[in-house]
Amino acid sequence: MMAYLISIPVFAKQEIHWNGDWNTKGKSMTFEIPIIGYVEEITGELSLEFRKDLGDVEVTVTDTFGKTVYQETVSTGNTPTWTVILDESVQNGSVSITDGINWIHGNLTY
């Protein structure tokens, strides 16, 4: 009996590990970063999930040399999940997010 191997493409998401702090105020102050970030390794798709309404934040993507290749203001109350397709120039770049007070950044390795 012959066995057939079927090749199924597997799309792996690489989680972004954040550096920096994001302080949120509410009933109690928490220091957990309320943003989850992933890069799809095959397509280069960057996805950010805002776990709470942070107001307007600025998302900046830079290439390996620190040149800004993408920048957008995102209204997190209206856009709880934000996605952009990145090109190859940012494969070893970084993403940063700020609301003018808080600032986090992570490496884009895919």
C-alpha positions in Angstrom: 0.0 0.0 0.0 1.4 3.4 -1.0 1.1 6.4 1.2 0.7 9.8 -0.4 2.1 12.9 1.2 0.2 16.0 0.6 1.9 19.3 0.9 -0.3 21.8 2.7 1.0 25.3 3.0 1.3 26.4 6.6 1.1 30.1 7.3 3.0 30.9 10.4 2.4 34.1 12.4 5.4 35.5 14.2 4.4 37.3 17.4 6.0 40.7 17.9 7.6 41.1 21.3 7.2 44.6 22.5 9.8 46.8 24.3 8.6 49.8 26.2 5.6 50.5 28.4 2.0 51.2 27.9 0.3 52.6 31.0 -3.5 52.5 30.9 -5.7 54.2 33.5 -9.0 53.0 34.6 -10.3 51.7 37.9 -6.8 50.4 38.5 -3.6 51.2 36.7 -2.3 48.3 34.7 1.1 48.0 32.9 0.1 45.1 30.5 0.6 46.2 26.9 -2.9 46.2 25.4 -1.7 45.5 21.9 -1.0 42.2 20.3 1.1 42.2 17.1 1.8 39.5 14.5 3.7 39.3 11.2 2.6 36.6 8.7 5.9 35.1 7.6 4.9 34.3 4.0 2.9 37.3 3.0 4.5 39.9 5.3 1.2 41.0 6.6 1.4 43.0 9.9 -1.6 42.7 12.1 -2.2 44.7 15.3 -5.0 43.8 17.7 -6.0 46.6 20.1 -7.4 44.9 23.2 -9.0 48.1 24.4 -9.8 51.6 23.1 -6.6 53.5 23.3 -7.8 56.5 21.3 -5.7 57.6 18.4 -2.3 56.0 18.0 0.4 56.5 15.5 1.8 53.3 13.9 5.3 53.6 12.3 7.1 50.9 10.4 10.8 51.4 9.6 13.3 49.4 7.5 16.6 48.0 8.6 18.3 51.4 8.3 15.6 53.3 10.3 13.9 54.9 7.4 10.2 55.3 7.8 8.4 53.3 5.1 4.9 53.4 6.6 3.1 55.7 9.0 -0.6 55.9 9.9 -2.8 57.2 12.6 -5.2 54.5 13.8 -8.4 55.2 15.8 -8.4 52.1 18.0 -12.0 52.6 19.1 -13.2 52.3 15.5 -10.4 49.9 14.4 -9.8 47.1 16.9 -7.8 45.1 14.4 -5.5 46.9 11.9 -3.6 45.2 9.1 -1.1 46.3 6.5 1.0 44.3 3.9 4.7 45.0 4.3 7.2 44.7 1.5 10.6 42.9 1.7 12.5 46.1 2.7 11.2 45.8 6.3 12.0 42.2 6.9 14.5 43.2 9.6 12.9 46.5 10.4 10.7 47.6 13.3 7.3 48.8 14.2 6.5 51.4 16.9 3.3 52.6 18.3 2.6 55.8 20.3 -0.3 57.8 21.6 2.0 60.8 22.4 2.5 59.6 26.0 3.2 55.9 25.8 5.6 54.3 23.3 6.3 50.7 22.4 8.4 49.1 19.6 9.2 45.6 18.3 11.3 44.0 15.7 9.9 42.7 12.4 11.7 39.4 11.7 10.1 37.2 9.2 
